[in-house]
Amino acid sequence: MDLSLVDHAPDLVAIFAHEVYHFVWRRLGHPLRAEWMELLNTEKRPKHAGLSSELRYAEFLARKTKAAWKNYGCEAFCDTAAVLSHTEKPISLRRKQWFLRLIKERKLPL
């Protein structure tokens, strides 16, 4: 771990939340992952919640493969969750509503 992160608690929290949500993504199940991917698919101009999803989206645009799209979906999920868990950074209202619905319905496998 980069020890300079200790002096920047918000960054440390964001990174930790992002990494935890990789485990949530894996346990989310196919129907909810497919629902998330469909939400992303309807975004005309995605507003990236973090650098990871921004880089994965650029990779998808360059390759246009199913694997690159799936990787983007995972990173977008983790970045969005990290933003929701610790900051007021603006994110897509539809993404926020999607997460809040899953939290309310207790469908996020935390």
N, C-alpha and C positions, 0 to 999 in steps of 0.2 A: 504494500500500500504506500502511496505517496504521502509521506508524513506532513507535507504542507497542507493537506486537506484538513488536518486537525484544527488549523487556524481558520478554516472556512467551513464552518458547520453546515450551512445550507447546501453547499456543494457535496459534502460527504453524505448528507441525508438523501439528496437526489440520486447519487450514484448507488447508495445502498438500496433505496426503494426500487430503482430500475432493475437492479440485479435480482432482488427478491421476486419481482413480477415476471422474470423469466420462468421461475418455478410455477407461478400461478398460470402463466400461458400454457405450460405443458399439461397442467392438471385441469385446464378449463373445459376440455372436451370438444369434440369436433363440431357439434351444432353451434355452440357459442363462438368458437373461433371462426366458423363460416359466416356467422352473423356479423362479427367484427370486420371480416374481410369485405363483406358486402357493403358495410358502412363506408369503408375506405374507398371502395370501388365507385361509390356515388359522389365522392368529393371531386369537384372539377379542378380545383387548385388546392391541394392539401396544404394545410398550415401545420408545419412540423412542430411537434412538442419538444424536440431535442435534436442534438447533433446526430445521434445514432440513426434515428429514423430519416433524417435529412440525407445522410450519406447512403443509406440503404435504398432510398427512393431514387437517388441519382444512379446508383448501380442498376436498379430495375429499369430505368429509362434507357440506360446504355445497353443492357442485355435483352430486355423484354422476355425473360423466361419465367416459368411458373415458380421455380425455386427462388429467384430473385424477388418475386412478388410476395411469396410466403415469408422470406426473410424481412422484407419491409414491414409486412403486417405484424410480425412479432415485435420488431423494434418500435413501431408506432404504438403498439399496445403498452409496452414497457415504459416508453417515454411519456405517454399520456398519463399512465398511472403514477409515475414519479412526480409529474407536475401537479396532479390532483392531490397528492399526498403531502406536499410541503410548500407550494408557492402559489402566488396569485397570477402567475404568468398566463396570459390569455391563450385559450385553446378553443378548438371547435366546440360550439354549443352542442352539436349532435354527439360528439365523442363524450363530452361531459355528461349529458343526459343518459347515454348508454351505460356508462360506468355507474352513475347514481342509481339507475334502475336495477342493475345487477346487485349492487350493494343492498338496496332496499329489499329485493327479493331473496337475498342471501344466496346468490348463485356464484359469487366469486370464491373459489376454493382457497381461502387464506389459512 
